[in-house]
Amino acid sequence: MVYEKVESWVLWLIVDAAGTIEYAILGYWFTAVLYAAFTAIALIGWKRWNDSYSN
């Protein structure tokens, strides 16, 4: 099993958000939307993990 750490969720949020911005600036709109979806998935995952970790 992989140990889930808070730092991993924050790191992925930063990487995905940066990728979204970078690809949007470069005009790669499909890839920017894809990275925006990755950002949303990471945000939802972080929230769910944090909720289950708190209980």
DAZIHU-V351707 format. One line per field, one symbol per residue. ss: DSSP state (@ for helix, = for strand, . for the rest). phi: phi as a letter, one per 40 degrees, with the letter a starting at -180 (. if undefined). psi: psi as a letter, one per 40 degrees, with the letter a starting at -180 (. if undefined). A space follows every 10 residues. Layout:
BEGIN
ss: ???
phi: ???
psi: ???
END
This chain:
BEGIN
ss: .....@@@@@ @@@@@@@@@@ @@@@@@..@@ @@@@@@@@@@ @@@@@@@@@@ @@@@.
phi: .cccbdcccc dccccccccd ccccccgccc cccccccccc cccccccccc ccccc
psi: ihhhiddddd dddddddddd dddddeegdd dddddddddd dddddddddd dddd.
END
